[in-house]
Structure formats: structure tokens, C-alpha cells
């Protein structure tokens, strides 16, 4: 199996890449700066011109599983009265929404070459409209948008046999989640591996937690 993972240089992305490699799968990862190995490609998902290099690197290789993991959460400390500047909105939406769309659009030819291909979008339960406790407006809006994107892609790609799932990895002890988060990286990754393996045309469009619980939209 060929797995492609964005944001694969650290945190959940790096742990997923390590697990898939340990299982004997081919992994192509991306990070903003790339890496010293052939399987870590330089890609800043906010820079549309860089996607051509990713497409060129993969060439005509089928991609069985695409994991859209790259994301940012910079507005946790913003205040409603004076915070949330327009530039921050642009940065987060470019990464968490447009970056996901461009990644999928770029790799569609590769996904269509793999029978039963799957796309896993790492989102957050904070994108649920049914659960709206306030705060973190930019991040919540971006994750609501990528949830909508994923569900619409699931509908459009059904005819190609490509399944799309949207997943909340949990509050994870990474640079983003911080040391006080609920679960360690490996716990999240174990659950996500099971979710990705279970993704199929029958449950395409699902919005689930890392441990398989459905999340209200």
C-alpha cells in the first residue's frame, strides 16, 4: 500500500508515517521544509505553486491512502473584543481548508489509479455545528468548513470508488495539543489506524473520533 501524509515531520503525522513504514507500506510524507530523505517532500499547503512539485514527485504512482493531516490552531488565546485579525483568518483557512482541497485535487489522478482508494481528513470535533460552546472562532470555522468539504467530496468521489472520512484525533499530547492534553500520540494513532482501515464506500462521509464514536455535524 502507498500512503501519502501531509504534515508528516512531527506529531500525529510523523507517528502515522512511522507505523505505516513499520508495517511495510510505502510512505510519502510532506512537511514545510521537506527532509533529508526521499520520502519527505517539501510542501507548504498554503502555497499553491508548490503542489506541482508533489505531483511531479509522485508521477504516475497510485496512492491507496491519502491522509490530510497538516493544520494549524493559532487562535486559542484570541479575545472576541479585540482579537481574531483578518490576517489570522486568511492563514488558518489557507492551511486547514484550501490546503486540504488542493492536496486532494492534486492527487486525484494518483488516487484514481488505486482500487479502493481512501482519503482521511484529520479535522476536529470543534468543527461540529451541533456542539458550539464558543471561543476559538477561526479554528472552529476552519474545521466546520473542512467537514463540509469532506462530506461533499465523499458524494462526488463515490462514483470513482474513493471513500472519504473525516476524523477527530482527540486532544493529543503534541506541540499543538500541549503536554496537558488527554491522550498520548500513540493512543490516537492506534485508533486512527483502525478508523482508516475501516473506511469504505459504505461509510464514506463519516465524521468520527479516533476511537470510532460518531460526532454530530
C-alpha positions as CSV (number, residue, x, y, z in Angstrom):
1,X,0.0,0.0,0.0
2,X,1.2,3.5,-0.8
3,X,0.3,6.1,1.9
4,X,0.7,9.8,1.4
5,X,0.6,12.0,4.6
6,X,0.7,15.8,4.8
7,X,2.4,17.3,7.8
8,X,4.4,14.2,8.4
9,X,7.5,15.6,10.1
10,X,6.2,15.7,13.6
11,X,3.3,14.8,15.9
12,X,0.5,12.7,14.7
13,X,1.6,12.8,11.0
14,X,5.1,11.5,11.9
15,X,3.8,8.8,14.1
16,X,1.4,7.6,11.4
17,X,4.2,7.6,8.9
18,X,6.4,5.5,11.2
19,X,3.6,3.0,11.9
20,X,2.8,2.5,8.2
21,X,6.5,2.1,7.4
22,X,6.9,-0.4,10.2
23,X,4.1,-2.4,8.6
24,X,6.0,-2.5,5.3
25,X,4.0,0.1,3.4
26,X,5.5,2.8,1.2
27,X,5.0,6.2,2.7
28,X,5.4,9.6,1.1
29,X,5.2,12.4,3.6
30,X,5.2,16.2,3.3
31,X,6.4,19.0,5.5
32,X,7.0,22.7,5.0
33,X,10.8,22.2,4.8
34,X,11.0,18.7,3.4
35,X,13.7,16.4,4.8
36,X,16.9,14.6,4.2
37,X,15.1,11.5,2.8
38,X,13.4,10.9,-0.5
39,X,10.1,10.1,1.2
40,X,9.6,13.5,2.9
41,X,8.7,16.1,0.3
42,X,8.8,19.9,0.8
43,X,5.2,21.2,0.7
44,X,3.7,24.3,2.3
45,X,0.0,23.7,1.7
46,X,-0.6,27.5,1.8
47,X,1.5,27.9,-1.4
48,X,-0.5,26.7,-4.4
49,X,2.6,26.7,-6.7
50,X,4.3,24.0,-4.6
51,X,1.7,21.3,-5.3
52,X,3.2,20.8,-8.8
53,X,6.4,19.5,-7.2
54,X,4.4,17.0,-5.2
55,X,2.6,15.8,-8.3
56,X,5.9,15.5,-10.1
57,X,7.5,13.5,-7.3
58,X,4.7,11.0,-7.2
59,X,4.4,10.8,-11.0
60,X,2.0,8.1,-12.0
61,X,2.3,6.1,-8.7
62,X,-1.1,5.0,-7.3
63,X,-1.9,6.4,-3.9
64,X,-4.0,4.0,-1.8
65,X,-4.5,6.2,1.2
66,X,-4.1,10.0,1.5
67,X,-4.1,11.4,5.0
68,X,-4.6,15.2,5.1
69,X,-3.0,16.0,8.4
70,X,-1.4,19.4,8.0
71,X,-3.1,22.0,10.1
72,X,-2.7,25.0,12.5
73,X,-4.5,26.2,15.6
74,X,-3.1,29.7,16.4
75,X,-6.2,31.5,17.8
76,X,-6.7,29.7,21.1
77,X,-5.7,32.9,23.1
78,X,-7.5,35.5,21.0
79,X,-10.2,37.6,22.5
80,X,-13.6,38.4,21.0
81,X,-13.5,42.1,21.5
82,X,-10.0,42.9,20.1
83,X,-8.6,39.6,18.6
84,X,-9.0,37.4,15.6
85,X,-7.3,39.7,13.0
86,X,-8.1,39.2,9.3
87,X,-4.6,38.1,8.5
88,X,-5.0,35.2,11.0
89,X,-8.3,34.2,9.4
90,X,-6.5,34.0,6.0
91,X,-3.6,32.0,7.3
92,X,-5.8,29.4,9.1
93,X,-8.3,29.0,6.2
94,X,-5.5,28.7,3.7
95,X,-3.9,25.8,5.7
96,X,-6.9,24.0,7.2
97,X,-9.3,24.2,4.3
98,X,-7.8,25.4,1.0
99,X,-4.7,23.3,1.7
100,X,-6.7,20.2,2.1
101,X,-8.7,20.8,-1.1
102,X,-5.6,21.4,-3.1
103,X,-3.9,18.3,-1.8
104,X,-6.8,16.2,-2.7
105,X,-7.2,17.9,-6.1
106,X,-3.5,17.4,-6.9
107,X,-3.5,13.7,-6.0
108,X,-6.8,12.7,-7.6
109,X,-5.1,11.2,-10.6
110,X,-3.0,9.0,-8.2
111,X,-6.0,8.0,-6.1
112,X,-8.0,7.0,-9.1
113,X,-5.2,4.6,-10.1
114,X,-5.6,2.7,-6.8
115,X,-8.7,0.4,-6.5
116,X,-10.5,1.2,-3.2
117,X,-8.5,4.3,-2.6
118,X,-9.3,6.2,0.6
119,X,-8.9,9.8,1.8
120,X,-8.7,10.6,5.5
121,X,-9.1,14.2,6.6
122,X,-7.9,15.0,10.2
123,X,-10.3,17.5,11.5
124,X,-11.7,18.1,15.0
125,X,-14.9,17.8,16.9
126,X,-14.6,21.6,17.2
127,X,-15.9,21.7,13.7
128,X,-19.3,20.3,14.8
129,X,-22.1,22.9,14.4
130,X,-24.2,20.8,16.8
131,X,-21.6,21.4,19.5
132,X,-20.9,25.2,19.7
133,X,-19.5,26.2,23.1
134,X,-17.9,29.4,21.7
135,X,-14.3,30.7,21.5
136,X,-11.5,29.7,19.0
137,X,-13.7,31.1,16.2
138,X,-11.2,30.8,13.4
139,X,-10.1,27.2,14.2
140,X,-13.7,26.1,14.7
141,X,-14.8,27.8,11.4
142,X,-12.0,26.2,9.5
143,X,-12.8,22.7,10.9
144,X,-16.5,23.2,10.1
145,X,-15.6,24.1,6.6
146,X,-13.3,21.1,6.1
147,X,-16.0,18.8,7.5
148,X,-18.4,20.2,4.8
149,X,-15.6,19.8,2.2
150,X,-15.1,16.2,3.2
151,X,-18.7,15.3,3.1
152,X,-19.2,16.9,-0.3
153,X,-16.1,15.1,-1.7
154,X,-17.5,11.8,-0.4
155,X,-20.5,12.4,-2.5
156,X,-18.6,13.5,-5.6
157,X,-16.0,10.7,-5.4
158,X,-18.4,7.9,-4.7
159,X,-18.6,7.1,-8.4
160,X,-14.8,6.8,-8.5
161,X,-14.8,4.3,-5.7
162,X,-12.9,6.6,-3.4
163,X,-14.0,6.8,0.2
164,X,-13.6,9.9,2.3
165,X,-13.6,10.0,6.1
166,X,-13.3,13.0,8.5
167,X,-11.7,12.3,11.9
168,X,-11.2,13.9,15.3
169,X,-7.8,12.6,16.5
170,X,-8.6,13.5,20.1
171,X,-6.9,16.1,22.3
172,X,-3.4,14.8,21.8
173,X,-0.1,15.5,23.6
174,X,1.7,17.1,20.7
175,X,3.2,20.6,20.1
176,X,-0.3,21.8,19.2
177,X,-2.2,20.0,22.0
178,X,0.4,20.6,24.7
179,X,1.6,18.3,27.5
180,X,-1.7,18.6,29.4
181,X,-3.7,17.0,26.6
182,X,-5.9,13.9,27.2
183,X,-4.1,11.2,25.3
184,X,-0.5,10.4,24.1
185,X,0.2,10.4,20.4
186,X,0.4,6.6,20.1
187,X,-3.1,6.1,21.6
188,X,-4.5,8.5,19.0
189,X,-2.5,6.8,16.2
190,X,-3.7,3.3,17.1
191,X,-7.3,4.4,16.9
192,X,-6.8,6.3,13.7
193,X,-5.1,3.3,12.0
194,X,-8.2,1.3,12.8
195,X,-10.5,4.0,11.5
196,X,-8.6,4.4,8.2
197,X,-8.6,0.6,7.7
198,X,-12.4,0.5,8.3
199,X,-13.1,3.4,5.8
200,X,-15.0,2.1,2.8
201,X,-17.7,3.2,0.3
202,X,-20.3,2.1,2.8
203,X,-19.3,4.6,5.5
204,X,-17.8,7.3,3.2
205,X,-18.6,10.8,4.6
206,X,-18.3,9.6,8.2
207,X,-17.3,12.1,11.0
208,X,-15.8,10.1,13.8
209,X,-13.5,10.3,16.8
210,X,-10.2,8.4,16.9
211,X,-11.9,5.6,18.8
212,X,-14.8,5.3,16.5
213,X,-17.6,7.3,18.0
214,X,-19.8,9.3,15.6
215,X,-19.7,13.1,16.0
216,X,-22.9,15.1,15.3
217,X,-22.5,17.5,12.4
